[in-house]
Amino acid sequence: MQSKLRFSISTPYFSKNNLINVVSTLFGLLILRNMKKILLSGLMLFMVVSVFAQKNRDTDRSSAEAITQVFVEKYNLTNAQTAKMLKIQQRKLKNESEIAPLEATDIDKYLAKMSGNEQQTNFSIRRILDRDQAKILTKEEHELRTKRATVSSRMQKEGATPLEIKKALIKVN
């Protein structure tokens, strides 16, 4: 590749126009030489990110399947209910992974979103269950509320802050 550096004898060697011309030509050559490397690096980065994203989806799917299997055994779900439960659990895990970064930046928003995700998941589960299965769910929800009340009262006696109590209650299952 032949460069187009032009220097005029009649003008000073480092005139403003010549200096701009030299810098722009060198910059253009640098970009052309490295463009292949830049494009290949960008392509490799994209491929690596997609591989990690695929692994995360596989992990989420296997986790959702494991959770769904627990519900299948607990509630004796039909095949149609099992398929719906799997979708509910995948959505729950996806939402949790999207909410997780908020724990470090905005704890109030994190706690509110986690609580909302739990309520939405429970509502969706209740919608797919029949009456007998819903009775089991109601009993479990009552047991969970009792567990959380016990944890809350114990932490209050220990002098924990309301924020610490909320964090602990989110993790009680």
BATOR-677054 format. One record per atom (N, C-alpha, C): x, y, z; atom name; residue number from 1. Coordinates in pm, whole numbers. Atoms other than C-alpha are relative to their C-alpha. Layout:
BEGIN
+--------+--------+--------+------+-----+
|     xx |     yy |     zz | atom | seq |
+--------+--------+--------+------+-----+
|      X |      Y |      Z |   CA | NUM |
...
+--------+--------+--------+------+-----+
This chain:
BEGIN
+--------+--------+--------+------+-----+
|     xx |     yy |     zz | atom | seq |
+--------+--------+--------+------+-----+
|     85 |   -116 |      0 |    N |   1 |
|      0 |      0 |      0 |   CA |   1 |
|     91 |    123 |      0 |    C |   1 |
|    -83 |   -118 |     14 |    N |   2 |
|    147 |    329 |   -103 |   CA |   2 |
|    -66 |    114 |     75 |    C |   2 |
|     57 |   -110 |    -77 |    N |   3 |
|    102 |    619 |    130 |   CA |   3 |
|     -3 |    126 |    -85 |    C |   3 |
|     19 |   -123 |     75 |    N |   4 |
|     -3 |    958 |      9 |   CA |   4 |
|     50 |    118 |     82 |    C |   4 |
|    -56 |   -110 |    -76 |    N |   5 |
|    222 |   1174 |    221 |   CA |   5 |
|     52 |    105 |    -99 |    C |   5 |
|    -43 |   -109 |     89 |    N |   6 |
|    271 |   1507 |     51 |   CA |   6 |
|     65 |    109 |     83 |    C |   6 |
|    -67 |   -112 |    -65 |    N |   7 |
|    523 |   1760 |    162 |   CA |   7 |
|     37 |    101 |   -107 |    C |   7 |
|    -27 |   -106 |     96 |    N |   8 |
|    560 |   2086 |    -11 |   CA |   8 |
|    132 |     68 |     36 |    C |   8 |
|   -128 |    -66 |    -22 |    N |   9 |
|    901 |   2250 |    -55 |   CA |   9 |
|    -22 |    147 |     31 |    C |   9 |
|     21 |   -143 |    -19 |    N |  10 |
|    756 |   2599 |    -62 |   CA |  10 |
|    -57 |     33 |    137 |    C |  10 |
|     56 |    -28 |   -132 |    N |  11 |
|    578 |   2563 |    275 |   CA |  11 |
|     90 |    -59 |    106 |    C |  11 |
|    -84 |     56 |   -108 |    N |  12 |
|    743 |   2496 |    610 |   CA |  12 |
|    -31 |   -149 |     18 |    C |  12 |
|     10 |    144 |    -14 |    N |  13 |
|    798 |   2127 |    690 |   CA |  13 |
|   -116 |    -41 |     90 |    C |  13 |
|    108 |     34 |    -92 |    N |  14 |
|    553 |   2121 |    982 |   CA |  14 |
|   -111 |    103 |     -3 |    C |  14 |
|    113 |    -91 |      7 |    N |  15 |
|    283 |   2346 |    855 |   CA |  15 |
|   -123 |    -72 |     52 |    C |  15 |
|    122 |     56 |    -57 |    N |  16 |
|    -63 |   2292 |    997 |   CA |  16 |
|    -64 |   -100 |    -97 |    C |  16 |
|     63 |     89 |     97 |    N |  17 |
|   -201 |   2137 |    677 |   CA |  17 |
|     81 |   -128 |    -20 |    C |  17 |
|    -84 |    118 |     19 |    N |  18 |
|     96 |   1904 |    630 |   CA |  18 |
|     -7 |    -91 |    123 |    C |  18 |
|      6 |     79 |   -122 |    N |  19 |
|     85 |   1793 |    992 |   CA |  19 |
|   -133 |    -76 |      9 |    C |  19 |
|    131 |     66 |      0 |    N |  20 |
|   -289 |   1716 |    968 |   CA |  20 |
|     -2 |   -112 |   -102 |    C |  20 |
|     -6 |    101 |    106 |    N |  21 |
|   -228 |   1529 |    643 |   CA |  21 |
|     81 |   -121 |     44 |    C |  21 |
|    -87 |    109 |    -46 |    N |  22 |
|     54 |   1321 |    795 |   CA |  22 |
|    -71 |    -83 |    107 |    C |  22 |
|     67 |     70 |   -110 |    N |  23 |
|   -143 |   1235 |   1111 |   CA |  23 |
|   -120 |    -80 |    -52 |    C |  23 |
|    117 |     71 |     51 |    N |  24 |
|   -461 |   1145 |    922 |   CA |  24 |
|     42 |   -119 |    -86 |    C |  24 |
|    -46 |    111 |     82 |    N |  25 |
|   -267 |    928 |    675 |   CA |  25 |
|     54 |   -114 |     86 |    C |  25 |
|    -52 |    103 |    -90 |    N |  26 |
|    -81 |    745 |    952 |   CA |  26 |
|   -112 |    -70 |     76 |    C |  26 |
|    114 |     57 |    -71 |    N |  27 |
|   -403 |    695 |   1145 |   CA |  27 |
|    -79 |    -93 |    -92 |    C |  27 |
|     70 |     83 |     98 |    N |  28 |
|   -573 |    561 |    831 |   CA |  28 |
|     74 |   -130 |    -27 |    C |  28 |
|    -80 |    120 |     22 |    N |  29 |
|   -286 |    317 |    767 |   CA |  29 |
|     -6 |    -94 |    121 |    C |  29 |
|      7 |     79 |   -122 |    N |  30 |
|   -292 |    202 |   1128 |   CA |  30 |
|   -133 |    -73 |     10 |    C |  30 |
|    133 |     62 |     -5 |    N |  31 |
|   -664 |    135 |   1112 |   CA |  31 |
|    -11 |   -110 |   -104 |    C |  31 |
|      9 |    102 |    104 |    N |  32 |
|   -638 |    -52 |    782 |   CA |  32 |
|     80 |   -125 |     34 |    C |  32 |
|    -83 |    115 |    -35 |    N |  33 |
|   -356 |   -274 |    907 |   CA |  33 |
|    -62 |    -81 |    114 |    C |  33 |
|     53 |     67 |   -118 |    N |  34 |
|   -534 |   -353 |   1231 |   CA |  34 |
|   -149 |    -34 |    -11 |    C |  34 |
|    144 |     25 |     13 |    N |  35 |
|   -890 |   -373 |   1099 |   CA |  35 |
|    -31 |   -149 |      3 |    C |  35 |
|     22 |    145 |      1 |    N |  36 |
|   -860 |   -745 |   1036 |   CA |  36 |
|      8 |    -55 |    143 |    C |  36 |
|    -15 |     45 |   -139 |    N |  37 |
|   -737 |   -800 |   1392 |   CA |  37 |
|   -118 |     46 |     85 |    C |  37 |
|    112 |    -55 |    -78 |    N |  38 |
|  -1010 |   -578 |   1534 |   CA |  38 |
|   -128 |    -79 |    -29 |    C |  38 |
|    120 |     76 |     36 |    N |  39 |
|  -1285 |   -758 |   1342 |   CA |  39 |
|      5 |   -143 |     52 |    C |  39 |
|    -13 |    136 |    -51 |    N |  40 |
|  -1153 |  -1102 |   1435 |   CA |  40 |
|    -13 |     -4 |    152 |    C |  40 |
|     13 |     -7 |   -146 |    N |  41 |
|  -1119 |  -1001 |   1799 |   CA |  41 |
|   -144 |     20 |     42 |    C |  41 |
|    142 |    -23 |    -30 |    N |  42 |
|  -1474 |   -870 |   1801 |   CA |  42 |
|    -83 |   -124 |    -22 |    C |  42 |
|     72 |    124 |     29 |    N |  43 |
|  -1602 |  -1190 |   1642 |   CA |  43 |
|     27 |   -105 |    108 |    C |  43 |
|    -34 |     97 |   -104 |    N |  44 |
|  -1416 |  -1405 |   1896 |   CA |  44 |
|    -68 |     37 |    133 |    C |  44 |
|     65 |    -45 |   -123 |    N |  45 |
|  -1550 |  -1196 |   2185 |   CA |  45 |
|   -149 |    -32 |     -5 |    C |  45 |
|    143 |     31 |     16 |    N |  46 |
|  -1904 |  -1235 |   2051 |   CA |  46 |
|    -26 |   -149 |     19 |    C |  46 |
|     18 |    145 |    -11 |    N |  47 |
|  -1861 |  -1613 |   2024 |   CA |  47 |
|     18 |    -46 |    145 |    C |  47 |
|    -23 |     38 |   -139 |    N |  48 |
|  -1723 |  -1642 |   2378 |   CA |  48 |
|   -119 |     40 |     86 |    C |  48 |
|    116 |    -45 |    -76 |    N |  49 |
|  -2009 |  -1437 |   2520 |   CA |  49 |
|   -120 |    -89 |    -28 |    C |  49 |
|    115 |     86 |     30 |    N |  50 |
|  -2265 |  -1652 |   2337 |   CA |  50 |
|     15 |   -139 |     61 |    C |  50 |
|    -21 |    131 |    -63 |    N |  51 |
|  -2106 |  -1972 |   2468 |   CA |  51 |
|    -34 |      7 |    149 |    C |  51 |
|     31 |    -14 |   -142 |    N |  52 |
|  -2125 |  -1844 |   2826 |   CA |  52 |
|   -150 |     19 |     21 |    C |  52 |
|    144 |    -19 |    -12 |    N |  53 |
|  -2484 |  -1731 |   2772 |   CA |  53 |
|    -72 |   -132 |    -18 |    C |  53 |
|     62 |    130 |     21 |    N |  54 |
|  -2572 |  -2076 |   2640 |   CA |  54 |
|     18 |    -88 |    122 |    C |  54 |
|    -23 |     79 |   -121 |    N |  55 |
|  -2412 |  -2241 |   2945 |   CA |  55 |
|    -92 |     45 |    111 |    C |  55 |
|     91 |    -52 |   -102 |    N |  56 |
|  -2615 |  -2012 |   3172 |   CA |  56 |
|   -142 |    -49 |    -25 |    C |  56 |
|    135 |     48 |     32 |    N |  57 |
|  -2936 |  -2108 |   2989 |   CA |  57 |
|    -14 |   -147 |     33 |    C |  57 |
|      4 |    143 |    -32 |    N |  58 |
|  -2850 |  -2476 |   3023 |   CA |  58 |
|     -7 |    -22 |    150 |    C |  58 |
|      2 |     10 |   -146 |    N |  59 |
|  -2780 |  -2430 |   3394 |   CA |  59 |
|   -136 |     38 |     53 |    C |  59 |
|    133 |    -43 |    -43 |    N |  60 |
|  -3106 |  -2239 |   3440 |   CA |  60 |
|   -103 |   -107 |    -33 |    C |  60 |
|     97 |    103 |     39 |    N |  61 |
|  -3295 |  -2509 |   3252 |   CA |  61 |
|     11 |   -122 |     91 |    C |  61 |
|    -16 |    117 |    -87 |    N |  62 |
|  -3145 |  -2791 |   3460 |   CA |  62 |
|    -48 |     32 |    142 |    C |  62 |
|     50 |    -41 |   -132 |    N |  63 |
|  -3219 |  -2597 |   3781 |   CA |  63 |
|   -152 |      3 |      0 |    C |  63 |
|    146 |     -7 |     10 |    N |  64 |
|  -3575 |  -2532 |   3666 |   CA |  64 |
|    -59 |   -140 |     -7 |    C |  64 |
|     50 |    137 |      8 |    N |  65 |
|  -3617 |  -2899 |   3580 |   CA |  65 |
|      6 |    -69 |    136 |    C |  65 |
|    -12 |     60 |   -132 |    N |  66 |
|  -3492 |  -3004 |   3925 |   CA |  66 |
|   -109 |     52 |     94 |    C |  66 |
|    105 |    -58 |    -84 |    N |  67 |
|  -3730 |  -2764 |   4099 |   CA |  67 |
|   -136 |    -53 |    -43 |    C |  67 |
|    128 |     52 |     52 |    N |  68 |
|  -4014 |  -2877 |   3874 |   CA |  68 |
|    -21 |   -144 |     46 |    C |  68 |
|     12 |    140 |    -43 |    N |  69 |
|  -3942 |  -3240 |   3963 |   CA |  69 |
|    -45 |    -10 |    146 |    C |  69 |
|     44 |     -2 |   -140 |    N |  70 |
|  -3983 |  -3156 |   4332 |   CA |  70 |
|   -150 |     28 |      6 |    C |  70 |
|    144 |    -32 |      3 |    N |  71 |
|  -4323 |  -3000 |   4255 |   CA |  71 |
|    -82 |   -116 |    -56 |    C |  71 |
|     70 |    114 |     58 |    N |  72 |
|  -4422 |  -3301 |   4042 |   CA |  72 |
|    -25 |   -106 |    108 |    C |  72 |
|     13 |    100 |   -105 |    N |  73 |
|  -4357 |  -3534 |   4334 |   CA |  73 |
|    -90 |     48 |    113 |    C |  73 |
|     77 |    -55 |   -111 |    N |  74 |
|  -4512 |  -3303 |   4592 |   CA |  74 |
|   -149 |      8 |    -30 |    C |  74 |
|    140 |    -26 |     35 |    N |  75 |
|  -4834 |  -3223 |   4406 |   CA |  75 |
|    -59 |   -105 |    -94 |    C |  75 |
|     46 |     99 |     95 |    N |  76 |
|  -4857 |  -3525 |   4173 |   CA |  76 |
|    -57 |     67 |   -126 |    C |  76 |
|     42 |    -78 |    116 |    N |  77 |
|  -4872 |  -3300 |   3866 |   CA |  77 |
|    -21 |    -87 |   -124 |    C |  77 |
|     21 |     65 |    129 |    N |  78 |
|  -5007 |  -3410 |   3530 |   CA |  78 |
|    108 |     46 |    -98 |    C |  78 |
|    -99 |    -41 |    101 |    N |  79 |
|  -4796 |  -3382 |   3214 |   CA |  79 |
|    -20 |    146 |    -42 |    C |  79 |
|     29 |   -139 |     40 |    N |  80 |
|  -4969 |  -3057 |   3115 |   CA |  80 |
|     43 |     96 |    111 |    C |  80 |
|    -40 |    -84 |   -113 |    N |  81 |
|  -4916 |  -2914 |   3464 |   CA |  81 |
|    152 |      5 |     12 |    C |  81 |
|   -146 |      5 |     -8 |    N |  82 |
|  -4553 |  -3025 |   3458 |   CA |  82 |
|     63 |     95 |   -102 |    C |  82 |
|    -52 |    -90 |    104 |    N |  83 |
|  -4489 |  -2839 |   3130 |   CA |  83 |
|    -18 |    146 |     42 |    C |  83 |
|     25 |   -137 |    -45 |    N |  84 |
|  -4648 |  -2523 |   3272 |   CA |  84 |
|     89 |     35 |    118 |    C |  84 |
|    -85 |    -23 |   -117 |    N |  85 |
|  -4456 |  -2559 |   3598 |   CA |  85 |
|    144 |     26 |    -42 |    C |  85 |
|   -136 |    -22 |     50 |    N |  86 |
|  -4128 |  -2584 |   3406 |   CA |  86 |
|     14 |    142 |    -52 |    C |  86 |
|     -5 |   -137 |     51 |    N |  87 |
|  -4206 |  -2257 |   3228 |   CA |  87 |
|     -1 |    102 |    114 |    C |  87 |
|      8 |    -91 |   -115 |    N |  88 |
|  -4296 |  -2091 |   3559 |   CA |  88 |
|    136 |      5 |     70 |    C |  88 |
|   -128 |      4 |    -70 |    N |  89 |
|  -3971 |  -2205 |   3720 |   CA |  89 |
|    112 |     63 |    -83 |    C |  89 |
|    -99 |    -66 |     86 |    N |  90 |
|  -3763 |  -2095 |   3419 |   CA |  90 |
|    -14 |    151 |      7 |    C |  90 |
|     23 |   -144 |    -10 |    N |  91 |
|  -3923 |  -1751 |   3433 |   CA |  91 |
|     46 |     52 |    135 |    C |  91 |
|    -43 |    -41 |   -134 |    N |  92 |
|  -3862 |  -1732 |   3808 |   CA |  92 |
|    152 |     12 |      7 |    C |  92 |
|   -146 |     -3 |     -5 |    N |  93 |
|  -3493 |  -1818 |   3771 |   CA |  93 |
|     57 |    110 |    -89 |    C |  93 |
|    -45 |   -108 |     90 |    N |  94 |
|  -3452 |  -1578 |   3478 |   CA |  94 |
|    -17 |    135 |     70 |    C |  94 |
|     25 |   -126 |    -71 |    N |  95 |
|  -3610 |  -1297 |   3681 |   CA |  95 |
|     99 |     17 |    115 |    C |  95 |
|    -95 |     -9 |   -112 |    N |  96 |
|  -3389 |  -1378 |   3982 |   CA |  96 |
|    139 |     38 |    -49 |    C |  96 |
|   -133 |    -33 |     52 |    N |  97 |
|  -3076 |  -1364 |   3768 |   CA |  97 |
|      8 |    145 |    -48 |    C |  97 |
|      1 |   -139 |     43 |    N |  98 |
|  -3182 |  -1027 |   3626 |   CA |  98 |
|     -5 |     96 |    120 |    C |  98 |
|     13 |    -83 |   -120 |    N |  99 |
|  -3261 |   -893 |   3974 |   CA |  99 |
|    128 |     -2 |     83 |    C |  99 |
|   -118 |     21 |    -85 |    N | 100 |
|  -2939 |  -1023 |   4138 |   CA | 100 |
|     98 |    117 |      6 |    C | 100 |
|    -95 |   -111 |    -10 |    N | 101 |
|  -2714 |   -727 |   4042 |   CA | 101 |
|    -48 |    116 |     89 |    C | 101 |
|     53 |   -108 |    -84 |    N | 102 |
|  -2946 |   -493 |   4233 |   CA | 102 |
|     36 |    -18 |    147 |    C | 102 |
|    -31 |     25 |   -141 |    N | 103 |
|  -2846 |   -658 |   4562 |   CA | 103 |
|    120 |     84 |     44 |    C | 103 |
|   -119 |    -78 |    -35 |    N | 104 |
|  -2513 |   -474 |   4552 |   CA | 104 |
|    -20 |    150 |    -18 |    C | 104 |
|     14 |   -142 |     31 |    N | 105 |
|  -2642 |   -142 |   4419 |   CA | 105 |
|   -120 |     66 |     68 |    C | 105 |
|    122 |    -60 |    -55 |    N | 106 |
|  -3001 |    -81 |   4540 |   CA | 106 |
|    -78 |   -108 |     75 |    C | 106 |
|     55 |    112 |    -77 |    N | 107 |
|  -3101 |   -318 |   4819 |   CA | 107 |
|   -151 |     10 |     16 |    C | 107 |
|    146 |    -14 |    -14 |    N | 108 |
|  -3453 |   -175 |   4864 |   CA | 108 |
|    -72 |    -47 |   -125 |    C | 108 |
|     59 |     42 |    128 |    N | 109 |
|  -3532 |   -222 |   4496 |   CA | 109 |
|     15 |   -151 |    -18 |    C | 109 |
|    -24 |    144 |      8 |    N | 110 |
|  -3377 |   -570 |   4509 |   CA | 110 |
|   -102 |    -78 |     82 |    C | 110 |
|     94 |     71 |    -88 |    N | 111 |
|  -3593 |   -677 |   4803 |   CA | 111 |
|   -143 |      9 |    -53 |    C | 111 |
|    135 |    -17 |     55 |    N | 112 |
|  -3908 |   -535 |   4644 |   CA | 112 |
|    -20 |    -89 |   -122 |    C | 112 |
|     12 |     82 |    122 |    N | 113 |
|  -3841 |   -711 |   4313 |   CA | 113 |
|      1 |   -149 |     34 |    C | 113 |
|     -3 |    141 |    -39 |    N | 114 |
|  -3755 |  -1041 |   4482 |   CA | 114 |
|   -135 |    -40 |     61 |    C | 114 |
|    131 |     27 |    -60 |    N | 115 |
|  -4076 |  -1022 |   4684 |   CA | 115 |
|   -107 |     -9 |   -109 |    C | 115 |
|     95 |      2 |    111 |    N | 116 |
|  -4275 |   -942 |   4371 |   CA | 116 |
|     15 |   -125 |    -86 |    C | 116 |
|    -25 |    121 |     78 |    N | 117 |
|  -4111 |  -1230 |   4184 |   CA | 117 |
|    -56 |   -123 |     72 |    C | 117 |
|     53 |    112 |    -78 |    N | 118 |
|  -4202 |  -1469 |   4465 |   CA | 118 |
|   -153 |     -3 |     -4 |    C | 118 |
|    146 |     -7 |      3 |    N | 119 |
|  -4562 |  -1349 |   4474 |   CA | 119 |
|    -55 |    -40 |   -138 |    C | 119 |
|     44 |     31 |    136 |    N | 120 |
|  -4597 |  -1370 |   4096 |   CA | 120 |
|     15 |   -149 |    -28 |    C | 120 |
|    -21 |    143 |     19 |    N | 121 |
|  -4450 |  -1722 |   4095 |   CA | 121 |
|   -106 |    -81 |     74 |    C | 121 |
|    102 |     71 |    -77 |    N | 122 |
|  -4685 |  -1838 |   4370 |   CA | 122 |
|   -137 |     12 |    -64 |    C | 122 |
|    128 |    -20 |     68 |    N | 123 |
|  -4981 |  -1688 |   4186 |   CA | 123 |
|     -9 |    -90 |   -123 |    C | 123 |
|     -1 |     83 |    122 |    N | 124 |
|  -4882 |  -1866 |   3864 |   CA | 124 |
|    -12 |   -148 |     35 |    C | 124 |
|     10 |    139 |    -43 |    N | 125 |
|  -4837 |  -2194 |   4047 |   CA | 125 |
|   -142 |    -33 |     42 |    C | 125 |
|    136 |     23 |    -48 |    N | 126 |
|  -5174 |  -2161 |   4216 |   CA | 126 |
|    -98 |    -15 |   -118 |    C | 126 |
|     90 |      4 |    117 |    N | 127 |
|  -5341 |  -2105 |   3874 |   CA | 127 |
|     -1 |   -135 |    -70 |    C | 127 |
|     -4 |    126 |     73 |    N | 128 |
|  -5225 |  -2440 |   3736 |   CA | 128 |
|    -42 |   -120 |     85 |    C | 128 |
|     33 |    110 |    -90 |    N | 129 |
|  -5317 |  -2650 |   4041 |   CA | 129 |
|   -151 |    -21 |      9 |    C | 129 |
|    142 |     26 |    -27 |    N | 130 |
|  -5649 |  -2822 |   4101 |   CA | 130 |
|    -27 |     24 |    150 |    C | 130 |
|     38 |    -35 |   -138 |    N | 131 |
|  -5837 |  -2786 |   4434 |   CA | 131 |
|     81 |    -77 |    104 |    C | 131 |
|    -75 |     79 |    -98 |    N | 132 |
|  -5664 |  -3072 |   4617 |   CA | 132 |
|    146 |     43 |      7 |    C | 132 |
|   -139 |    -46 |      4 |    N | 133 |
|  -5322 |  -2956 |   4504 |   CA | 133 |
|     12 |    139 |     62 |    C | 133 |
|     -1 |   -136 |    -55 |    N | 134 |
|  -5408 |  -2596 |   4599 |   CA | 134 |
|     -6 |     -3 |    152 |    C | 134 |
|      5 |     13 |   -146 |    N | 135 |
|  -5488 |  -2711 |   4953 |   CA | 135 |
|    139 |    -28 |     57 |    C | 135 |
|   -137 |     29 |    -43 |    N | 136 |
|  -5136 |  -2851 |   4984 |   CA | 136 |
|     84 |    127 |     -7 |    C | 136 |
|    -74 |   -125 |     16 |    N | 137 |
|  -4993 |  -2522 |   4853 |   CA | 137 |
|    -37 |     99 |    110 |    C | 137 |
|     44 |    -91 |   -105 |    N | 138 |
|  -5202 |  -2321 |   5100 |   CA | 138 |
|     62 |    -38 |    133 |    C | 138 |
|    -61 |     48 |   -124 |    N | 139 |
|  -5074 |  -2536 |   5386 |   CA | 139 |
|    148 |     37 |      4 |    C | 139 |
|   -143 |    -33 |      7 |    N | 140 |
|  -4713 |  -2485 |   5271 |   CA | 140 |
|     23 |    151 |     15 |    C | 140 |
|    -12 |   -145 |    -13 |    N | 141 |
|  -4764 |  -2108 |   5239 |   CA | 141 |
|    -18 |     41 |    146 |    C | 141 |
|     22 |    -29 |   -142 |    N | 142 |
|  -4898 |  -2101 |   5596 |   CA | 142 |
|    124 |    -36 |     82 |    C | 142 |
|   -121 |     42 |    -69 |    N | 143 |
|  -4594 |  -2296 |   5719 |   CA | 143 |
|    116 |     97 |    -27 |    C | 143 |
|   -105 |    -95 |     35 |    N | 144 |
|  -4363 |  -2054 |   5534 |   CA | 144 |
|    -18 |    131 |     75 |    C | 144 |
|     27 |   -123 |    -75 |    N | 145 |
|  -4533 |  -1752 |   5691 |   CA | 145 |
|     35 |    -18 |    148 |    C | 145 |
|    -32 |     28 |   -140 |    N | 146 |
|  -4497 |  -1912 |   6034 |   CA | 146 |
|    151 |     -2 |     21 |    C | 146 |
|   -146 |      3 |     -8 |    N | 147 |
|  -4127 |  -1982 |   5971 |   CA | 147 |
|     58 |    141 |     -5 |    C | 147 |
|    -50 |   -137 |     15 |    N | 148 |
|  -4070 |  -1624 |   5858 |   CA | 148 |
|    -33 |     85 |    122 |    C | 148 |
|     36 |    -74 |   -122 |    N | 149 |
|  -4256 |  -1485 |   6160 |   CA | 149 |
|     94 |    -36 |    114 |    C | 149 |
|    -92 |     45 |   -105 |    N | 150 |
|  -4035 |  -1692 |   6390 |   CA | 150 |
|    138 |     64 |    -19 |    C | 150 |
|   -130 |    -60 |     30 |    N | 151 |
|  -3718 |  -1571 |   6217 |   CA | 151 |
|     -3 |    150 |     28 |    C | 151 |
|     13 |   -144 |    -19 |    N | 152 |
|  -3841 |  -1211 |   6223 |   CA | 152 |
|     -1 |     36 |    148 |    C | 152 |
|      7 |    -33 |   -143 |    N | 153 |
|  -3928 |  -1212 |   6594 |   CA | 153 |
|    133 |    -29 |     68 |    C | 153 |
|   -131 |     31 |    -58 |    N | 154 |
|  -3596 |  -1380 |   6682 |   CA | 154 |
|    101 |    109 |    -34 |    C | 154 |
|    -95 |   -104 |     41 |    N | 155 |
|  -3400 |  -1122 |   6482 |   CA | 155 |
|    -31 |    133 |     66 |    C | 155 |
|     37 |   -124 |    -68 |    N | 156 |
|  -3596 |   -834 |   6636 |   CA | 156 |
|     51 |     -1 |    144 |    C | 156 |
|    -49 |     12 |   -139 |    N | 157 |
|  -3508 |   -962 |   6984 |   CA | 157 |
|    151 |     15 |      5 |    C | 157 |
|   -146 |    -12 |      6 |    N | 158 |
|  -3143 |   -978 |   6877 |   CA | 158 |
|     44 |    141 |    -38 |    C | 158 |
|    -32 |   -139 |     32 |    N | 159 |
|  -3163 |   -612 |   6771 |   CA | 159 |
|     38 |     24 |   -145 |    C | 159 |
|    -31 |    -17 |    142 |    N | 160 |
|  -3136 |   -656 |   6395 |   CA | 160 |
|    -79 |    117 |    -59 |    C | 160 |
|     68 |   -111 |     66 |    N | 161 |
|  -3227 |   -366 |   6169 |   CA | 161 |
|   -110 |    -54 |    -91 |    C | 161 |
|    105 |     46 |     92 |    N | 162 |
|  -3541 |   -384 |   5952 |   CA | 162 |
|     55 |    -48 |   -134 |    C | 162 |
|    -59 |     42 |    127 |    N | 163 |
|  -3322 |   -411 |   5643 |   CA | 163 |
|     62 |   -139 |     12 |    C | 163 |
|    -58 |    132 |    -21 |    N | 164 |
|  -3131 |   -708 |   5785 |   CA | 164 |
|   -108 |   -107 |     10 |    C | 164 |
|    110 |     94 |    -14 |    N | 165 |
|  -3459 |   -875 |   5873 |   CA | 165 |
|    -61 |    -30 |   -136 |    C | 165 |
|     57 |     22 |    134 |    N | 166 |
|  -3597 |   -823 |   5520 |   CA | 166 |
|     91 |    -90 |    -84 |    C | 166 |
|    -95 |     83 |     74 |    N | 167 |
|  -3280 |   -972 |   5370 |   CA | 167 |
|     -9 |   -146 |     43 |    C | 167 |
|      6 |    137 |    -51 |    N | 168 |
|  -3305 |  -1277 |   5593 |   CA | 168 |
|   -132 |    -67 |    -40 |    C | 168 |
|    131 |     59 |     30 |    N | 169 |
|  -3678 |  -1328 |   5526 |   CA | 169 |
|    -12 |    -40 |   -146 |    C | 169 |
|      3 |     35 |    143 |    N | 170 |
|  -3627 |  -1331 |   5148 |   CA | 170 |
|     63 |   -137 |    -20 |    C | 170 |
|    -73 |    125 |     18 |    N | 171 |
|  -3389 |  -1625 |   5190 |   CA | 171 |
|    -65 |   -119 |     69 |    C | 171 |
|     68 |    110 |    -69 |    N | 172 |
|  -3622 |  -1828 |   5415 |   CA | 172 |
|    -95 |    -69 |    -97 |    C | 172 |
|     88 |     78 |     89 |    N | 173 |
|  -3787 |  -2105 |   5214 |   CA | 173 |
|    -65 |   -112 |     75 |    C | 173 |
+--------+--------+--------+------+-----+
